[in-house]
Amino acid sequence: MVKTAVTLSGVKLKNPVIPASGTFGFGREFAELYDLNCLGSIATKGTTVSPRFGNPTPRIAEAPDGMVNSVGLQNPGLDAVICEELPHLAMLFDGPVVANISGFSVDEYMQCARAMDKIPNVGILEVNVSCPNVHGGGMAFGTDPKCAAEVTKAVKDATAKPVYIKLSPNVTDIAAIAKACEDAGADGLCLINTLLAMRIDLKAKKPVLANTFGGLSGPAVFPVALRMVWQVYEAVKIPIIGMGGVSSAEDVIEMLLAGATAVEVGAANLKNPWAAKEIVEALPAAMEKYKIDNLSDIIGGAHEWQRM
C-alpha cells in the first residue's frame, strides 16, 4: 500500500492535492458533486478586508492549453468569510484548510491574518502578494524582495498559524524574493501564481479582457512553474506548495521531485470540476508505476543527481 500523506509545517494532509485559491470558491458548489474529504486540503478563495466585485467584464479569455483571467479578487469580504463561508466549509471538509488572504496595504494583510488566526479549521495562511489583476495591490508587494519581506513579517506578527507566501512568476529572480520571505520568517512558499498575459479580439481589433491584461494559467504554464519550484527549492529550506498547470497525477509527482511538498490544482478545476478528485484517485497507480512507496520520500528527489 503506497503512502500519499505529506506534512506542511506540522499540518498533516492525507495527500498532497489541494484545489487552488480562486478555482474552488469555498467548496459549496463542488461539494454537490463529490465528497471533499478525499482532498488533501482546500485553498479558499482570496479574501480581502472589504467585499470586492472584482474587475469589469469580460474577465476570461481562452488561450492555447490554458486561459487568461482577470477576475480581480472578487470575494464577499473578510466578515462574510469568517462568519459564513469558513464555518460552512467546516461542515463539508473535516481537515485543515489553506486560507488565502490579500490586501492593498500591510495593515490590511495584518487585519485578515488576525481574523483567520481565530478560525479552528484554518491550518495555513496563504498570503497572496502576487495577483497580477489588481492595480496597486498584491503584485506591487510580490515583485520586490523588501516589500515581500515586509508583508511576511507583518503577517507573522499577526498570527500563530503557519504563513505561506504565494509568489509571482512575473519577476526577474524568484529565488531572491523567496529567500527574502524565508529570512523574514515565512513558514513556507506557494508558487507560482499566473503569468501576465493578454489576448486580442481580431474582429473588434481590441483586447479581449476589459482589464487588457490578465493571468495565464493551465497546462501551458506547467514547465515554467516546475522550473521556478526547482530554483526556489535550491534557494530555501522551507516547504513549497507547487502550482501552475497541474492537471494529472504525473504532474503531482513531477512537482514533488522538483521540490514541492504539496501541489495546488487550479485551472483544471474550471475545465473539469472533478479534476482534483480524479488526480487523487489516480495517484496510487501512478506511484506504483514509478516505483514510489511514499510521496514524502521523493520531495526534491530530482536534485540528488547534482550531488552525486
N, C-alpha and C positions, 0 to 999 in steps of 0.2 A: 504494500500500500504506500503510494507516494505521499509526501508531506508538503502541503501547499501553504502552511501558515508562515507568516512573517511578523516581525515586530518593528514598530516605528516609535522610537523614543519611549519605550516602555508600554506602548499601546499595542496590544496583540490583535492581529487580524487573521481570520481563518484562511484567507487567501489574499493575494496582492491586488485584486481587481477592484477599482474604485471608479464609479461614474464621475466624470469631471464636472466641476462647477459650471453652471450655465447651460448644461445639456440635459440635466436631470431634474431641474426645478428643486422642489423639496420632497420628491418621491411620490407625491399623491397620484399622478397620472400613471406612473409605471407600476405602482402597487396594484392597480386594477388589472395588470397584465400578468404579473408573476410575483412570487414571494421574494421580497427584497432581502430576506435573510440569507440568501445564497451568496450575497456580495461580501467582499472584504470590509468595505466601508462605503460611505456616500459623501461626496463633496457637495455641499449645499450651494444654492445659487448665491452669487456675490451679494453681500449685504452692505448697505451704506446707512449712515445715521438717518437721513431723510428718505422718504419714498422717492423713487425715480421712475418716470415714464420711459426714459431711455431716449435714444436718438430718433430723429424723424424717419419715416419710411420713404422708399424701400430700404430695408436693412440687410437683405440677404441676396447674394449673387452666386450663381453656380460657377465652378471652376474645374478644370481637368483634375480628376482624382481628389476633389475637395470642394470647399465652399469658402466664400468670403462673407463675413458677417460684421455688422456694425450696430449691434443691439444697444450698447451704451449703458450697461449695468442696470437694466430695468429690474426693479425689485420693490417689495412693499414697504421697505424701511425697517430699521432696527427694532422698533417696538412691536411691530406685527410679527417679525420673525421670532423674537423672543417669546412673545405671548401666545402665538398661534401656530406658526409653522414648525418650530422645533419640538414642542410638546406633541403635535400630531405625528411628526416623523418618529418620535419615540414609540408610538403605538404600531408603526409599520415596520420598524427595523430595530432589533434588540441589541445592536452593537454600538460602539462609539463612532460618531460621525466627524467629518472634517468640515469645519465651519469656515467658509470663505468670507473675508471681510475686505473692504476697500474704503478709501477716504480721499478727501481733497485737501486735507491738512493733517499734520501729525496729531493734533488734538482729536480729530475725528477717528483716526485709527485707534487711538487710546480709548475713546468712548466705546467703540464697538468691542474692543478687547475686554474691557472691564465687564460689559454686559454678558459677553459669551463665557467669561470665566465662571459665572454662577450657574451655568446650564449643565445638568448632570450628563446628558447624552453627547455633549461636545467633547471629543477626545483630543482633537488637534485644531489649532487655528491656522488656516491657510491665508496668508496676508498678500493680497494682490497689489503689487507695486508695478505691474507690467501691462495693464489693459491699454491697448492702442486705440480705443474707441472714444475716450472721453477727454476732451480738450482740457489741458491744465490739471489733469488728475493723475491716475496711477503711473502712466508712462514716464512722467517727469521725475518721479521718485526712483523708478526702476532702472533708469538709464545712467545714473550717476552713483558711483560707489559710496560717496559720503552721504547722499540723500537716502540711499537704501539702508545704510548702516544706522542713520538717524531714526528711521521708521522702525527698524528691527529693535533697537534699544528701547524705544518708547513703548512698543507693544510688549516686550519682555517685562518692562517695569509695571505693566498694567494687568498681567495675568500670570497665573502659576501653571497654565496649560502649555504643552509643547507648542512652539511657534515655528511654523514653516513658511519661508518667504518664497512667493511664486515669482519667478524671474522672467524677464522679457528677452526674446531672442534678437530684438531689434537694437543690438549693441555691438560694439567692436570687440570687446573682450568679456564674455560672460563669466569666465573663471575669476576675473578680478572682482566683479561685483559679488559673486558667490563667496569669495574669500572675505570680502568686507562685511557681508552679512554674518558669516561664521564668527568673525572677530568681534562683532557687536553682540553676540550671544544667541544667534539663531540656533534652534534645535535641529532644524532640517531645512531642505530646499525643495521646491517644486519647479520643474521645468520640462518643456517650455510652454509659454503662452503662444498666442497666434503671431504669425509673421505679417507685417504690414503689407497690404496688397490692394488692388483695385481691379474693376472691370469697366469697360466702356460699351455702351449700347450703340451698335453700329447704325441702326435706323435713326435713332434720336441724336446720334453723334454727341453724347454727353455721358458722364459717369453713371453707371447703373445705381450705385448707392447714393442716397441723399446726402450722406456724410462724406462723399467722394472716396475716402479710404476706409478700409476695414481690416479684419484679421483673417488671414488664410489658415484654414485647418483641414484635417483629413489626411488620407494616406500619402498625399504628395509631400507633406512636411516631415514624415517619419524619419527619413535619413538625416535630416537636419537636427531633429530632436535627439536622435541617437548620438550624433556627433557631439552635441553640447552636453548631454549627460556624461559621456565619456570624459570630456575635458574637465567638467566640474568634479567628477569623482577623483580625478588626478589631483585636483587643487584643494579639496577639503576632506575633513574626516567625519562630517555629519551625514545622516541619511538623506537620500534623494528619492522623491517621488517623480518618476518619469512620465511624460505625456507628450502628445503630439503625433496624431495619426495612428495610434494603437488601435488595431481592429481585428486581431487574431491572437490565439494562444501562443503562436510562434513569436509574434511581436512582443508579448509579455516576457518570454524567455530571453529574447534578444536584448530588451531593455535591462533586465536584471544582469545579464552578462556584461553590459556596458557600465553598470554601477548603480542602477536603481534598486531600491528595496521593495517598492510597490509601484504600481502604474495607475494612471487615470485614463479612462476611455471617454473621449469627448464626442467628436462629430459622428462617430459610428452610431451613437445612440439616436441621432437625429435621422439617420438613414434607415436604421433598423432598431426599433425600440427594445428588441430582445437581445441586442448585441452584447451587452455586458454579461448577461446570464449565459449566453451561448459560449462566450470566451471562458467563463468559469467552468462550464461543463466540459469544454474541450481541453482544458489544461492538464488533467491527469494523463490522458492519452498522449499528448504532446511531450510531457515529461518522460513517459515510458519510451517513446520513440527516440528521444535524445539521451536516454540512459541517465536521467536525473531522478534521484530518490528524494531529495529535499531541496526546495527552492532557496532556502536560506544559505545553502552551501555554495550556490553559484553566483551570489551577488558580487559583481566586479570580476568575475572569473575570467573574462576575456582579456584582462590586463596582465594576467600571470605570465603570458608568453614573453612579455617585455623584461621580466625579472629572471628569466631562466639563463 
